[in-house]
Amino acid sequence: MQAPLQNASVIGDGAMGTVCALLLANKGVGVRLFSNFPSQAEELRRDRENLRFLPGHHLPENIRITANPEEAFGDAELIVSGVPCQFIRPVWNRLVEYYPAGKPVVTISKGIEIDTLQTSTEILMDVLGELPVAALSGPSIAPEVAAGQPCAVTAASDGMPLSSFVQQAFTNEYFRVYTNTDLVGVEISGATKNVIALAAGIIDGIGAGCNAKAALLTRGLVEITRLGVAMGASAETFRGLSGVGDLVTTCISQVGRSRSAGEKIGHGMPVSDVIASTQSVIEAIPTTGAVLQLAARHDVEMPITQAVASVLSGERPPREAITDLMTRQLKHE
């Protein structure tokens, strides 16, 4: 059995990055929390609380906060990348010369990079070269985890030793981690579920009702599974925590960014105003176009994603896009 984790580094001071730092620190791990913004790092050090993204949770003294790339890693045996997908490349380009080669990196970011159509782990390997890399994903609303409410997620990598290492590092009495070797499936399900959650929020915004949302989740799971399988993933992964589990949570949570953004769009708020209304990154908005490009590349039909894209672009108002989905050619389920 591998020795318990002693030191870790968390890159990114968003809500989930802060949660990961807390999970590790509460197990006695020494954590370095890196912020890309010196002013935010100073606020975190001063307040010992992430007032911007995760208020109400004290940061213990074994979390060391820094904005200095030279101090980002220290003696870390495990590195957590909590940078939003569209910013992984520029942030890690700053850090690459200080990265301790060969140390495992686990990403908690869910998305597809717009320019390259790469997942988070693919971006990391592109910047850092070959390295042990994993993804931690599943239904994990940050404030609930920080409050110690029960949660179960999946740690995925191409090999079981790393998945098991991440599992042992994070698991506690309320945060349970399962392992998986379908890295493609876990990352694709984590990225695409945000698009379906955006559609779920739009349904809430226009008042289409619970029946419509149930149909959306069910058919949404079908189309994101279709894409994942075409990309080499296992269909079974989409029936697990990182698939339907994360999809359900993201579509029903009142604090989920994707669903909340969709609800505002359904109420008629312009997309640009929705983006400006939150400090957090709404991954679903840039991811929608990237998912459609992947669908075209793999010749996969994704009507719900297409409908969301048409709303985001202003091509169709939300209610018209829903009507178009309902009046598509009839077919067997």
C-alpha positions in Angstrom: 0.0 0.0 0.0 1.3 3.5 -0.9 2.3 5.7 2.0 -0.2 8.4 3.0 0.1 11.7 1.1 2.2 14.3 3.0 2.3 17.3 0.7 0.1 18.5 -2.2 -0.3 21.6 -4.4 -3.6 23.0 -5.7 -3.3 25.3 -8.7 -6.3 27.6 -8.9 -8.3 29.3 -6.1 -11.8 28.9 -7.4 -14.6 27.2 -5.4 -13.6 23.6 -6.2 -9.9 24.2 -6.0 -10.5 25.6 -2.5 -12.6 22.6 -1.6 -9.8 20.2 -2.7 -7.3 22.2 -0.6 -9.7 21.9 2.4 -10.3 18.2 1.8 -6.5 17.5 1.8 -5.7 19.9 4.6 -8.3 18.4 6.9 -6.5 15.0 6.5 -3.3 16.6 7.7 -1.7 17.1 4.3 0.4 20.2 3.8 -1.1 22.2 0.9 0.2 25.0 -1.3 -2.8 26.9 -2.8 -1.6 28.8 -5.9 -3.6 31.8 -7.1 -2.9 33.3 -10.5 -3.8 36.7 -9.1 -1.5 38.3 -6.4 -4.4 40.5 -5.1 -6.6 37.4 -4.6 -3.7 35.6 -2.9 -3.3 38.5 -0.5 -7.0 38.5 0.3 -6.9 34.7 1.0 -3.9 35.1 3.3 -5.5 38.1 5.1 -9.0 36.6 5.5 -8.1 32.9 5.8 -11.4 32.4 3.8 -12.2 32.5 0.1 -14.8 35.3 0.3 -15.1 35.5 -3.5 -15.9 31.9 -4.4 -16.4 29.9 -1.2 -17.4 32.1 1.8 -17.9 30.7 5.2 -15.1 28.1 5.3 -11.9 28.8 7.3 -8.6 28.0 5.6 -6.5 26.2 8.1 -2.8 27.1 8.7 -1.5 24.0 6.8 -2.8 25.6 3.6 0.0 27.9 2.4 -1.3 30.5 -0.1 1.0 31.9 -2.8 0.8 33.7 -6.2 4.5 33.1 -6.9 5.1 30.5 -9.6 8.4 29.5 -8.0 6.6 28.6 -4.8 3.6 26.8 -6.4 4.8 23.2 -6.0 7.3 22.8 -3.1 7.5 19.2 -2.1 4.2 18.2 -3.5 3.6 14.5 -4.2 0.3 15.3 -5.9 -0.7 18.3 -7.8 -4.4 19.3 -8.3 -5.2 21.5 -11.3 -8.3 23.5 -10.6 -7.9 26.1 -13.4 -11.0 26.5 -15.6 -10.5 24.6 -18.9 -10.2 27.7 -21.1 -7.4 29.0 -18.9 -5.4 25.9 -18.3 -2.9 26.5 -21.1 -1.9 30.1 -20.2 -1.7 29.4 -16.5 0.3 26.3 -16.9 2.6 27.9 -19.4 3.6 30.3 -16.5 4.2 27.3 -14.3 5.8 24.7 -16.6 9.4 25.7 -15.8 8.8 25.1 -12.1 6.7 21.9 -12.4 8.6 19.0 -10.8 8.8 16.5 -13.7 7.1 13.2 -13.2 4.8 14.3 -10.3 1.2 13.2 -10.9 -1.4 15.9 -11.7 -5.2 15.4 -11.2 -7.5 17.9 -12.9 -10.9 18.9 -11.6 -11.7 21.1 -14.6 -14.6 20.1 -16.9 -14.6 21.4 -20.4 -13.2 21.3 -23.9 -10.6 23.9 -25.1 -12.2 25.9 -27.9 -9.1 26.2 -30.2 -7.8 22.6 -29.9 -10.9 20.6 -28.8 -8.7 19.0 -26.1 -9.9 17.9 -22.7 -8.2 19.1 -19.5 -5.8 16.2 -19.2 -4.9 16.5 -22.9 -4.0 20.2 -22.5 -1.8 19.4 -19.5 0.1 16.8 -21.4 0.4 19.2 -24.3 2.0 21.8 -22.0 3.9 19.6 -19.6 4.8 16.6 -21.8 4.2 13.0 -20.8 3.2 12.8 -17.2 1.0 10.8 -14.8 -2.4 12.5 -15.2 -5.9 11.9 -13.8 -9.3 13.5 -13.6 -11.5 13.8 -10.5 -15.1 14.2 -11.6 -18.6 13.6 -10.5 -21.6 15.3 -8.8 -19.8 17.6 -6.4 -21.4 21.0 -5.8 -18.6 22.9 -4.0 -20.5 24.5 -1.1 -22.1 21.1 -0.2 -18.7 19.4 -0.1 -17.2 22.2 1.9 -20.0 21.8 4.4 -19.2 18.1 4.8 -22.4 16.8 3.1 -22.1 13.3 1.6 -20.6 13.2 -1.9 -19.2 10.5 -4.2 -17.0 11.1 -7.3 -14.8 9.2 -9.7 -11.0 9.3 -10.0 -10.0 8.3 -13.6 -6.7 7.7 -15.2 -5.3 5.3 -17.8 -3.8 3.2 -15.0 -5.2 2.0 -11.7 -2.2 2.9 -9.5 -2.7 6.6 -10.1 -6.5 6.4 -9.8 -6.0 4.5 -6.5 -3.5 7.1 -5.3 -6.0 9.9 -5.9 -8.8 7.8 -4.3 -6.7 7.3 -1.1 -5.7 11.0 -1.0 -9.2 12.4 -1.1 -11.5 9.9 0.5 -12.9 10.7 3.9 -16.0 10.0 5.9 -18.2 12.1 3.7 -16.3 12.3 0.4 -16.1 8.9 -1.3 -13.9 8.4 -4.4 -14.4 5.5 -6.8 -11.8 4.5 -9.4 -12.1 4.2 -13.2 -9.7 3.7 -16.1 -12.0 5.3 -18.7 -10.3 8.7 -18.7 -11.9 9.7 -22.0 -15.4 8.9 -20.9 -15.0 10.6 -17.5 -13.7 13.8 -19.1 -16.2 13.9 -22.0 -19.2 13.3 -19.7 -17.9 16.0 -17.3 -17.7 18.5 -20.2 -20.8 17.7 -22.1 -23.1 17.5 -19.1 -22.6 21.3 -18.7 -24.3 21.9 -22.0 -27.3 19.8 -21.1 -27.5 21.6 -17.8 -27.5 24.9 -19.7 -30.5 23.6 -21.6 -32.1 22.5 -18.3 -31.8 26.0 -17.0 -33.4 27.4 -20.1 -36.3 25.1 -19.5 -36.6 26.4 -16.0 -36.4 30.0 -17.3 -39.2 29.6 -19.8 -41.3 27.6 -17.3 -41.6 24.5 -19.5 -42.1 22.2 -16.5 -40.7 19.0 -14.9 -41.8 16.7 -17.7 -39.8 18.7 -20.2 -36.7 18.6 -17.9 -37.0 14.8 -17.4 -37.1 14.3 -21.2 -34.2 16.7 -21.6 -32.0 14.8 -19.1 -32.9 11.5 -20.6 -32.3 12.4 -24.2 -29.3 14.5 -23.2 -27.7 11.5 -21.7 -28.3 9.6 -24.9 -26.5 12.2 -27.1 -23.5 12.8 -24.8 -23.1 9.0 -24.5 -23.2 8.7 -28.3 -20.4 11.2 -28.6 -18.3 9.6 -25.9 -18.5 6.1 -27.4 -17.6 7.5 -30.8 -14.5 9.0 -29.2 -13.5 5.6 -27.6 -15.2 5.8 -24.2 -17.2 3.1 -22.6 -21.0 3.6 -22.5 -21.0 2.3 -18.9 -19.1 5.4 -17.8 -22.0 7.6 -18.7 -24.3 5.6 -16.5 -22.0 6.2 -13.5 -21.2 9.1 -11.1 -19.3 11.1 -13.7 -22.1 10.7 -16.2 -25.7 10.6 -15.1 -24.7 11.4 -11.5 -23.0 14.7 -12.4 -25.7 15.4 -15.1 -28.6 15.2 -12.6 -26.8 17.3 -9.9 -25.8 20.0 -12.4 -29.3 20.1 -13.9 -31.2 20.5 -10.6 -28.8 22.4 -8.3 -29.9 26.0 -7.6 -26.3 27.1 -7.3 -24.9 25.2 -10.3 -23.4 27.8 -12.7 -24.5 26.1 -16.0 -28.2 25.6 -14.9 -28.3 29.1 -13.3 -26.9 30.7 -16.5 -29.5 28.8 -18.6 -32.3 30.0 -16.4 -31.2 33.6 -16.9 -31.1 33.1 -20.6 -34.6 31.5 -20.5 -35.8 34.7 -18.7 -34.5 36.7 -21.6 -31.2 38.0 -20.3 -28.6 38.5 -23.1 -25.8 35.9 -23.0 -23.1 38.7 -22.6 -25.0 40.0 -19.5 -25.2 36.5 -18.1 -21.4 36.1 -18.4 -20.9 39.5 -16.8 -23.2 38.7 -13.9 -20.9 36.2 -12.2 -17.2 36.1 -11.1 -17.1 32.4 -11.9 -16.4 30.9 -15.3 -19.5 29.4 -16.9 -17.8 26.5 -18.7 -20.9 25.5 -20.6 -21.0 28.6 -22.8 -17.6 28.1 -24.6 -17.9 24.3 -24.3 -21.1 24.2 -26.4 -19.4 25.2 -29.6 -16.5 22.9 -28.9 -18.8 19.9 -28.3 -20.5 20.6 -31.6 -17.2 20.6 -33.4 -16.3 17.3 -31.8 -19.7 16.0 -32.9 -19.1 17.0 -36.5 -15.6 15.5 -36.4 -17.0 12.1 -35.2 -20.2 12.3 -37.3 -22.5 12.3 -34.2 -26.0 13.8 -34.1 -26.5 16.0 -31.0 -29.8 17.9 -31.4 -30.0 19.3 -27.9 -26.5 20.7 -28.1 -27.3 22.2 -31.5 -30.4 23.8 -30.0 -28.4 25.3 -27.1 -25.9 26.7 -29.6 -28.6 28.3 -31.6 -29.9 30.1 -28.5 -26.4 31.2 -27.4 -25.7 32.6 -30.9 -29.0 34.5 -30.9 -30.2 32.5 -33.9 -33.3 31.3 -32.1 -35.2 32.5 -28.9 -35.3 29.8 -26.2 -38.9 28.8 -26.6 -38.5 28.4 -30.3 -35.5 26.2 -29.9 -37.5 23.9 -27.5 -40.3 23.8 -30.0 -37.9 22.8 -32.7 -36.7 19.9 -30.6 -40.2 18.7 -29.9 -41.3 18.8 -33.5 -38.3 16.9 -35.0 -39.0 13.9 -37.1 -40.6 11.1 -35.1 -38.4 8.1 -34.4 -38.0 5.0 -32.2 -36.4 5.6 -28.8 
